[in-house]
């Protein structure tokens, strides 16, 4: 599905991708590897959407939230596995992190079972990896246990004997220091104040530094067998880490498979959570129409909800190309955006948030109308940006393209703008593209010989309502007064309801009256 930045913003695709973003690195990596569905992928898209709808209906929302929280807590083992496979040394911290990975998988499986998720998608647990690490795990920590290498126990015993001898020799030297100078040599370094003792020091006491007021000294114990025991233990520990890393490599395929399964589950549950939040249907994939019943353009619904306003679901039946007219603030742009949003959901394997939907899988969705960041960067005017987008869109138009045209050519002269829009609609129709053309120009549908749809508009009984005291109240009044249904248009021109809306928004009554007189003459 080819969608540029402006289109992604206008049809809510940017918002949608954020709304269904996986919570973990596995899921994000998996999601990035999957291309949207296109023509020929209908069976796979249908299977994915059906599974999401089924899980959304069966699982409790709180259970899904807990499983997703457990997914977020799973640490990333891939760099450790990659280093082990390359033959690099692993550290105790690496083994600790692998232990955390095993524990997180166990916690995730428990959350899944508690949510009654079933067996088919149950997260993997790595019993073999847990068993490898078990000798060194105690209370969630990790240490290099004797069991990891046959020579570790003997090396540690030898070092313990050497350490005992070392401490005995050090204590003997310390006793001589206490007897000679009256200072207890505690720690690696000890201080001798010159006004306490400024004479010669016993053998095996080294001066680290001197000042006019004190000397810093340390006890020197020479014990070659201790040095040898330390070196031997270091060798045995490195051998134990190497051997354990080799055994980790033996489980690498299982670890990688687990991360892939987690990625797929993370992506799936992000879509399940979306369906539980917004609802969703299993669409019918057809070639001849884009239709949906009571669909929700979720980005707008969310924004309205945040302001305490009600969202009205939209319905549409588009067969090929149609022109959409209607009043200002009547929902023409929202209808275009909803059409793109519903089709984008299906292409991403997400249940469209509608009571029912029938649509193709498109190769291209394009929005024409307004400026995008790229247009502004190229210093194009609004009209030039629209013309360039129309040129590029027309070149790629096909029966597998959905073109959403919002007030094209509104920034130029109305006669030329209308003529250009009619010609553009004719060209799209000739190429067999699906297109919904929102406009205030009169007679476009008739001139292009395409169906004419319109927004029902303000309900007659409310058109004379008094102006609202503030903008928020005015918007609430308009929302309550507007009939957002898309219906077949009759002959003649549609009323834009511009004067009634201006009155509802509180524009001066005398100005409204003057405008009405001018409009009627």
N, C-alpha and C positions, 0 to 999 in steps of 0.2 A: 504494500500500500504506500504509494508515493504521496507524501503530505509535506508541504513546506512550512516554514515557521509561522507565517501569518495565519495560514489555515489551521495549524495545530492550536494556535491561541484562540481563534474565533470559534472553532467547533468543540473546544474543551478538551482536546487531546492532550495538551500539556498538563492540564489539571488531572485528567484521567490517569495518565502514567504515574503521577505522584500519588494519586489515591490508591492505586493498586501496587505500589512499590513493595517488594518483599522487605522483611525486617532485617534479614541477615545477609552476610556477604555471599553465602552459597546461593541464596535465592536471587540476589542481584546479578551474580555471574550467570546463573541459569537463564534468567529473564533476558539478559543482553544477548544470549546466544540464539534466541528464538525469533524468527522473522514473523511479521504479521501474516495472517492467512490471506490468500488471494484466490482468484478463479482456479478451480480445480481442487481446492482444499476444503470443500464444503463438508465432506464426511468427517474429517479430522476436527474441524471447527465445531461441528454439531456435537461430536462426542465429548469434547472438552467442556462446552457450555452445558451440556446435559449433566455431566458429573458435578459441575459447580452448583447448578440449580438443586440437584439432589442432596448434596452435602449441606447447602445453605438451609434447606428445609429440615434436614435430619439433626444437624448439630445445634446445640445451644450456643447463643452468641457469646456468653461468658466462657464456655468451654473453648471456643475458637480463640478468644482473647488470651486465655491461659496457655494454649498450645503455641500461639505466636510469641508470647513472652518467653516461653521456654526455647523456642527457635532462636530468638534474639540472643539468648545467653550462651549458645553453643560457640566455643572458641574455634578459631581457624587452624586446622592442623596441616594444611597443604604445604607451607614453607618448610616445616619440620620434615615431612615425608619426602619432599624434593631433595633436601640436603642429605637425608639418609640414603636415598637412591643414588645420589652422586658420590657416595662414599665419604662424605664429610663427617667429622666427629659431631656427636650430639652431646649436649650438656645435661646435667641434672635438671636444669630449668626446662629443657625440652621434654624430658620424660614427665616432669610435673605437668606441663601443658597437655601432653597426650592423656595423662590421667584425668585432667579436667574435662577433656573432650569426651572420654568414656563416661564420666559421671553425668555430663550434660546430656548425652544421648539417653542414658537411663532415665533422667528426670523428664526428658521430652517424651519418651515412651510412656511413662506414668501419666503425664498430662493428657496424652492422646487416649490412653485407655480410660481415664476418668471422664473424658469427653464422649466416650462411647464411639470412637472414630472407626472401629472395625479393624479388620486384619489386612485388607488390600493395600491401604496407604499407611500402615503402621510404620513409624520411624524405626530404622535399624538400631540394634544394639550390638556392640562388638565384644562378645564374650571372650574371644581368643586374645584380643589386645588387652582386655582387662586382666586376663590370666597372666600374660607376660609381665605386666607391671605390678601385679599383686604383691610379690615379695618385698617391694620397696615402698609400698603405700600404707600409710598409717594415719587415719584421721584426715585424709585429704592432702597430706604432704607427700614428698618423695625423698627417699634416701637410697644410696647404693648398697643394697643388702648383700650379705655374704653369699646368698644363694645365686647371685648373678654371675659369679666366677669362682672356680674351685680354689684359686690361690688367695682369695681375699681374706678368708678367716685366718690363715697362717700368717699373712703379712700383717694383719692388725694385731694378732697376738704377739708377734715379734716386736712390733712398735710399742706395744704396751709394756713389755719387759724393758725395752730401751728407755722409755719415758720414765719408768720407775727408777732406773739407775741414774738417769739425767737429773731428776728431782732430788735424789739423795745427794748427788755431788753438789748441786747448786745450794742445797741447804747447808752442807758442810762449809762451803765458801761463805755463805751468808752469816753463819755463826761466827766465823773468824772476823768478819767485818763488824758485827755487833760488839764483839769483845774488844776489838782494836780501837774503834772510833766512836762507838755508842750510837750508830745509825743503823736502822733496820732497812736493808736493801729490798724494798717491796717493788714489784713490777719490773718492767723491762729496763727502766732507768730510775735512778734515785739521786737525790740532791744532797750534797754535803756542804753546809754553810762553813765558810772559812773561820768565822768567829767561834764555831763549835770545834772544828778540827781542820788543821791546815798542814798536817804532816804527811808522810808517805803512806800509800794505800797498800793493803795486803795483795799478795799475788792473786792473779785471776780476776782482778778488778780493773776495768779499763776506763780511762777518762774519755768521755764523749765530747765535752766542751768545758771551757773555763771562763770565768769572769772575775773581776776583782773581789766579788763578795761570795761566790759559790763555785762549786765544781759539780758537773753532772756526770754520773758514772753508771756503769752496768757490770753485772757479774758475767764472766765468761766461763762457760762450761764446754770443754772439748770432749766430745764423745762420738768417735767415728761410727760406732755401731748404730747410734741413733740416726745419724745422717743416712747411713745405708738403709736402715729400716724405713725411713721416710721415702727415700727414692724407690725402694721396692714396692711400698704401698701405692705410690703414685702410678707406677707401671701397672700394677694389678688393677687399679681403679680404671685406668684408661682402657685396659684390655676388657674389663667388664662392660664399660660403656660401648666399646666397639662391638662386642658380642651381642649386647642388647639391641644396638642399632641395626645389626644384621637381621635379628629376629623381627624387628619393627618393619624392615623392608619386606619380609615375608608376609606381613599383614597390609602392605601398602595398597594393594588392589582393593581389599575390603574397605580400607579407610576412604579411598577415592570414591568407591561406589556409594559409600554412606553419605559423603558430602554431596554427591549428585542427587541422591534420593532426598536429602534435606533441601537442596535447591528446588527440586520439583515440588516438594510439599510446601515450601515457603511461598512459592509463586502461586500455587493452587489456593492456599488459605488466604492469601491477600485478595484473591478474586472472590472467594467465598464470603469474606468479611464485607466486601463491596456489595455483593448481592444481598446480604442480610441487611445492610444499611439502606440500600436504595431499591430493593426488589429486582426482579429480572425475569425474563421469559426465555424459552427456547425458540429461537426464530425459525421461520421457514425460509430456506434459501431458494429464491426464484430469480428469474432473469427479466421479468417484464415489469416489475414495479418496485418502488420503495414505499412501504406503507407501515405505519405503526399506530397503535391505539393507546391513548393515555400514557404517552411517554414522558419521562422526566429528564430535562436537561439539568443534570445534577449540579454542575458548577453554579448555575443561576439559582437553583433551589437552595443550595447551601448558603449563598450570599443573601438571599431573601430571608431565610430562616434566622441568620445572624442578626438581622434588623427587625425581627419580629413580624415579618410579612409572609403572606401565603403565596405558594406557588400553584399555578394552574397547569396540570398535565396537558399535553398537546397531542393531537392526532393528525395524520396526514395520509393521503393516498396519492402518490406521485407515479404517473405512468409516462415515462419518457421525459418530456420537458413541459413545464407549466409556468405561467406568470402568476405571481402572488401580489395582490394589492391590499390596501386597507389603511386604517387610520394611523396617524403618528402614535407611538407608544402602544400599538395594538399587538405587537408580538411577531412582526414579520421577521426581524432578525433572529429572534428566539426560535422561530419555526425552522429557519435555515440551519441554525446551529444545532437544533435538536436532530434534524435529519443527518447532519454530519456526525454528530455524537453517537447516535444509534448505530450507524454503519461502522464507525470506528470501534465501538464496543465489540461488534460481531467479528471484525477483523482481528482483534486482539484476543479472541476467545473468551470474552466477557459477556455474560447475559445482558442484553440491552434492557435498561430499566423501563420497561413498558409492559402493558397487559398482554400485548401480542405484537409481533413484528414479522414482516415478510420483506426480503431484500436480497440483492446480489452481494457477492464479495467483490469489492472494487479494487482495481489496480491503482486508481488515482482518486483523491478527493481534493478539490481546489476551491478556495474562497476568493472571490473577486469583489473588492469593495473596501475602501480605506487604504491606509498605508501601513506597512510593516517596518520593523527596524532596518531591514536591508534597503528598503526604498528610501528611507530618510538618509541612510548612509550614502546613497548614490545621489543625493540632492535632487530627487525627483519630486515634482509637484504631485498633489493628490490625483489629478487627472492623468498625468503622465504615468504614474505608478499603476493606475488601473489599466491603462491601455497596454503597458508592457506585460502585465499579468494576463490580460485577455489574449494577447498575441501568443504568449508561451502556452497558455492553457489550451487554446484552439489547436495548436500544433500537435498536442498530445491527446486531444479528445477522442474518445472511442465509446462503444457501448458499455465498457467497463470503467467509465469515469463518472463521477458525481461532481457536478459543477454547481456551486452555490454563489449566486450573484446578488449582492446587496447594494441596491441603489447605484448601479453602474452609470457613469457619466452624469452624475447629479451635480458635478462642479463645473459643468460647461453649459452653454446655451441650451434651453429646453428643446428647441426644435431639432438641432443637430444631435443633442444627446439622445432624444427619443429615436431618431433615425438610426443612430449607431447601435443602440440597444436592440432594435428590431432586427437589424442585419446580423448582429452577433447571435441572437436567439435562432435565427434561421440557419446560420452556419452550424451551430451546435446540434440543432435538430437533424440537419443533413448528415452529420457524423454519428448519429444514433446515441449521443451521450444523454445521460440523465442530468437534468438541470432544473433548478428552482430559482426563478428570477423575481426578486422582490423589487418593486419600483413604485414611484408615485406618478410616472408618466402615464397619460391616458392612451388607451387603444393599442397597447403593445401586443397583447395576446391576440387580438383580432388581426392586426397587421401581420404578425408572424405565423398566424394560423396554428396556434397552440392552445391548449386548455387554459382557462382563466379561473384562478382561485382567489378568494379574498378572505381576510379576517372579518368576522362578523361585525366587530366594532362596538361602540358604545350602545348600551341598551337605551332605547328611546325615552323611557320613563325617567332616566337619570340625567339626560343631557342638559337639563336646565338647573341642575343642582348649583347651589351657591358656591362661590369661590372659597377654597380652603384657606384657613388662617396661616398655615405654614406649609413648607414643601413636603414634609413627611406626611402630614394629614392629607395634603393634596394627592400625593402618590397613593395613599391608602384609598382615597375616594375613587381615583381613576381605576385602580385595581379592582375595586368592588363593582364599578360601573362597566368595565370592559368585558365583552364576550370574545374570548380568544379562540373560538372555534374557527377552523379553516373550512370554508364552504364554497360550493360552486358559485361563481359570480354570474349575475344576470347581465343584461345589456346595459350600455351607457357607462358613464364614469362613476367611480366610487367616491363617496365623501371621505375626506381625510379626517374629519372631526377636529380640524386644527383649532377652530375658534372655540368650540366647546371645551377642548382640552386646555386652551389658554385661559379660559374662564375658571375652570376647575383649579388651575395652578395659581389663581389669584391675580391675573393681569387686570389692569384698570378697566372698570366696566365701560367707561366712556370710550376708551380705545377699542374695546371689543365691539361696541355698537358701531363705531365708525368703520371698522374693518368689515363688519357684516354688510353695511350699506354699500361699501365699495365692491364687495364680492358679488352682490346681487345686481349691480348695474352693468 
